[in-house]
């Protein structure tokens, strides 16, 4: 069985803070980490680590982050042949504050994720098979989710949709 993840990729920039800032407040002494993220990328990595034969379809920006993400996906044994690059948009980015009591605030700049449109993924017609599972989430355009779900249904593939984040 092949798992085809169609979804988002982000660079997550995380500030661990004592408390979440109020409007206009600056919170100091934050601890900063940068990690790979995006619901689609997380799904692809998790499925690959569980032994799945994973192909990832995503859209990255033409920036420093894209090549690092692709190399990390390859290191996870994810097929990267169908990762798109958008020359006019940055790679998706999430700015995340996490408080000491594990509450968070997140702002996502979708960047190239917003360019993962049906017109750019016509190749899916030839790679989705009846034994496949197509995994998606709502960090990509809704029209793409619908297009891919109907295509997978026509091909006899199963579809797994995580509707987060809520639209």
Secondary structure, 3 states (H helix, E strand, C coil): CEEEEECCCEEEEEEEECCCCCCCCCCCCCEEEEEEECHHHHHHHHHHHCCCEEEEECEEECCHHHHHHHHHHHHCCCECCCCEEECCCCCEEEEEEEECCCCEEEEEECHHHHHCCHHHCCCHHHHCCCCCEEEEECCCCHHHHHHHHHHHHHHCCEEEEECCCCC
